[in-house]
Amino acid sequence: QAQLAESGGGLVQPGGSLTLSCTASGIIYGIHIMGWDRQVPGRQREMVARMTGGGRTTYADSVRGRFIISRDNSKNAVYLQMNDLKPDDTAVYYCYSNADTDAGRLDSWGQGTQVTVSS
């Protein structure tokens, strides 16, 4: 299974920007999809953004036009540039990957990084 390590969370004012980073490690033969999910306590985890190895992207309606996902396939890394942040974006953000590993093709998530949007 891939190990995912996120960084870049923190406190930001409404309208501000923040960039999250994530790197995958472990026995990985190829990563098909990388992305980000988020979760607010008491609510279901939701998909924020996905990117395939070929560069195709998918965004949640709530973030489209404000967030930008990108990847560096040479580093097994994925990034999430978050612009025009709103209090509703406050959540724990989890890095996600779907990769070929020694245990087969698996979904993996990181431990999460807190993003708080508040004045």
C-alpha positions, 0 to 999 in steps of 0.5 A: 500500500502507498504511504501518503504524507500531506503538508501545507495546511493551516489557518487562512483568512477568507479570500486567502490562498493555501497550497497543499502538497502530498508525496507518495512512498512505498512499493509503488509500481505506478500511480493511476490517480491522485487527488484530495478529499476533505471531511468536516466532523460529523459529515461524510468525507467528500471528493475535492479533486482528482487527476489522472496520470495523463492529466485529466482532472475532476473537481467538486462543484463547490471548488471548481474555479477556485482550486487547482490540482496538479501532479509531478509524476516524477516525484509521485507528488500531488498538489492542491492550490486553493484560492478564494478560500471560504469558511465552508472550506474548513476541513481536514484534507486527505491526500488520495492515491489509486496505485499499483502496489505489491498488494495489487491496485489499491486506494490509499489516503494520508493522515490528513492536514487541517485547513481552517478558514477564519477571520 
